[in-house]
Amino acid sequence: MVSLNFIIDEKGNKKAVILPIEVYKEILEKLEELEEIKAYDEAKASTDEVVPFELAVKEIEDSRKF
């Protein structure tokens, strides 16, 4: 179990938490992973047209020639 310290206000209400930096870094890594999973799930569920990468690059390059 991680040792947490809380910052409380004058009424004893918890307002913030202090935790070891390693725990904070682990939380950030897990949050980033969850965000990537969410983005993947949204992309898979999308009905948008899929354009192959090579074609997208070609279209961008062609549009810059004008």
VENHU-V888853 format. One line per field, one symbol per residue. phi: phi as a letter, one per 20 degrees, with the letter a starting at -180 (. if undefined). psi: psi as a letter, one per 30 degrees, with the letter a starting at -180 (. if undefined). Layout:
phi=???
psi=???
This chain:
phi=.eedddedefenefdbcdcggfffffffffffffffffffgfffefdffedggffffffffffefe
psi=kkjkkkklafggkkflkklkeeeeeeeeeeeeeeeeeeeeeeeefkglkkkkeeeeeeeeeefff.
